[in-house]
Amino acid sequence: MAKVRAYTNIALIKYWGKSDLNWNLPTSSSIGLTLDRFYTDTSVEIDQFSKKDFFQQLNGQQIEGPKISKIINFIRNSCGNKNFVKVISENHVPTSAGLASSASAFAALTKAASQAFGLELDNRELSKIARIGSGSASRSIFGGFSIWHKGQNKDDSFAESILDPVDFDIRVIDILADKRVKKISSSQGMQLAQTSPNYDSWLKKNDRQIDEMLKAISDHDLEKIGLIAETNSASMHELNRTAKVPFDYFTENTREIIAEVDQLYKKGILAFATVDAGPNVKVITNSEYQEKIINVLKEYGEILVQKPGRGVANV
Ligand code: DP6
């Protein structure tokens, strides 16, 4: 039996569109930072006597069964072992409120399943398989900062480490203002966003921001990292509002929190807002400013401070 833990990651440059639905190939490269508080533990065990796979998801996790099967079947086929498996997955992430539970879930499942079937895959190979379950999971294979290269086909769309361990002071503050399940999943949201007349220019901007972000990370420049991430997030959400069927993940709370973060930055505090496919705001900052930010934002909901986290590992 193999048991693996994987952590969620926050997208600093967002993945928001697919060029191939079956293999989950993205329209652009993306950059993430794996964090240290929200995670999934998954165990996979070969069951020689079973006639089908068994999946159990604890803590209300709602990863779709067919997607789990896709990963398991891919691994089973690639090693020619016909046995069925028992998968038990325990989620420690508020599910589906834009906190990326699918990223940690598919990263953990991929490593645990490949180990259970006796495959020794490096992280790059694992990232390609995790990607099939959920694109952002490719980045959760790695600790710290990682990049998911969009690639051209199923074999060269993989993630790799940019900086791990992270040797500078960065914090991500989650404000859990809304723990409800999102109405529009990431997959649905990005499909709608791709109908926006601004989609192509958004892609070009994303490409430029990838280069700027890589430089900011290599310079350890927190302010630049934050400013680029904030702009990138704002334009992803703007895209949603200009889709053929417009939609918006933001709530009144989201807008108010972003306005507070803007005010804090104007007062000289390093605070930058980013939002994934849900209403919850994450604030990028460092240990020096975190208390000041928490004091302002705690009235909006439960606060959690995260540091850079580890890549997938056995537990
Ligand atoms: C906004 O990885 O959840 O968080 O591949 O369809 O499962 P699927 O999508 P998913 O999308 C994440 C979207 C995002 C941005 C990001 O993490 O890059």
Boltz pocket constraint, residues with backbone or C-beta under 6 A from the ligand:
constraints:
  - pocket:
      binder: B
      contacts: [[A, 9], [A, 10], [A, 11], [A, 13], [A, 14], [A, 15], [A, 16], [A, 24], [A, 30], [A, 31], [A, 100], [A, 102], [A, 103], [A, 131], [A, 133], [A, 134], [A, 135], [A, 136], [A, 137], [A, 186], [A, 187], [A, 275], [A, 276], [A, 277]]
      max_distance: 6.0
